[in-house]
Amino acid sequence: MHNNESKNERDIQQTPAAAKRPTMLRRLLSHHELATLLLLLHAPVDAYAKPEIPMLKEAGLVESIASEAGAPRFRLTEEGNAILRGLGVK
């Protein structure tokens, strides 16, 4: 048993820090925020269309993009897509 423990400890020590999965969220998303992510799954939305956008941007789940009209719009980031995949949506 001791040999297995030391082997596991060595494996952990040899694993590069970059291989560790970062924590994606520091808090739970509200149902409104989840609904906004679902809306963004299909198409970018106007910057002020949903009041949840600033919180989702702060969490790194959405990003700003320029639209043809010049008004900011938002779309899902890779992290936002990962949240939806984790929920079985994508």
C-alpha positions in Angstrom: 0.0 0.0 0.0 2.8 2.3 0.8 4.4 1.7 -2.6 1.1 2.8 -4.3 1.0 5.9 -2.2 4.6 6.9 -3.1 3.9 6.2 -6.8 0.8 8.4 -6.8 2.8 11.2 -5.0 5.5 11.0 -7.6 2.9 11.1 -10.4 1.4 14.2 -8.9 4.7 15.9 -8.5 5.7 15.2 -12.1 2.4 16.5 -13.5 2.9 20.0 -14.9 0.9 22.8 -13.3 -0.6 23.7 -16.7 -2.3 20.3 -16.8 -4.5 21.1 -13.8 -8.1 22.0 -14.8 -8.9 25.6 -13.7 -12.1 26.2 -11.7 -14.6 27.6 -14.2 -17.0 29.3 -12.0 -16.6 30.9 -8.6 -20.4 31.0 -8.0 -23.5 29.4 -9.2 -25.3 30.9 -12.2 -28.8 32.2 -11.8 -31.6 30.8 -14.0 -31.6 34.2 -15.8 -27.9 33.9 -16.5 -28.4 30.3 -17.8 -31.2 31.4 -20.0 -29.0 34.2 -21.4 -26.3 31.6 -22.2 -28.9 29.6 -24.1 -29.9 32.6 -26.1 -26.3 33.3 -27.0 -25.9 29.7 -28.1 -27.9 30.4 -31.2 -26.8 34.0 -32.1 -25.0 37.0 -30.6 -27.3 39.5 -28.8 -27.1 43.3 -28.4 -25.0 44.5 -25.5 -28.0 45.8 -23.5 -30.6 43.2 -24.5 -30.2 41.3 -21.2 -29.2 42.7 -17.8 -27.2 39.5 -17.0 -24.6 40.3 -19.7 -22.2 42.3 -17.5 -22.0 39.5 -14.9 -21.5 36.9 -17.5 -18.8 39.0 -19.1 -17.1 39.4 -15.7 -17.2 35.6 -15.3 -15.6 35.2 -18.7 -18.5 33.3 -20.2 -19.4 35.9 -22.9 -17.3 38.3 -24.9 -18.0 41.6 -26.8 -17.8 41.6 -30.6 -18.4 44.4 -33.1 -21.5 44.3 -35.1 -22.0 45.6 -38.6 -23.9 48.6 -37.2 -21.1 49.3 -34.8 -23.1 48.6 -31.7 -21.5 46.1 -29.3 -22.9 42.6 -29.3 -22.0 39.6 -27.1 -21.3 35.9 -27.9 -20.3 32.9 -25.9 -16.6 32.3 -25.0 -15.1 28.9 -25.0 -15.8 28.8 -21.2 -19.5 29.7 -21.8 -19.7 26.9 -24.4 -18.1 24.5 -21.9 -20.8 25.4 -19.3 -23.5 24.5 -21.8 -21.7 21.3 -22.8 -21.5 20.4 -19.1 -25.3 20.8 -18.9 -25.8 18.5 -21.9 -27.0 21.3 -24.1 -24.3 21.2 -26.8 
